[in-house]
Amino acid sequence: MKQPKLIKLKPADVEALLERVEKEALQEGDYEIIKGLVEAFIYLSQSVNEKATSIRRLLRISF
């Protein structure tokens, strides 16, 4: 997966987005923010898994 596009959000923006999600009252642009956040989460999860796999492989080779 390619690196996701950087989305700059202030904590207040995130709180407002979460409130709109809870109220099922999304606004224009919310979809792009949510999509970006999900893509970033997936990217980070995959990166951590790849690093963990590499570290395990290195430990197996070393010991």
Sequence and secondary structure as in RCSB ss.txt:
>XXXX:A:sequence
MKQPKLIKLKPADVEALLERVEKEALQEGDYEIIKGLVEAFIYLSQSVNEKATSIRRLLRISF
>XXXX:A:secstr
          HHHHHHHHHHHHTT   TTHHHHHHHHHHHHHHHHHHHHHHHHHHHHHHHHH 
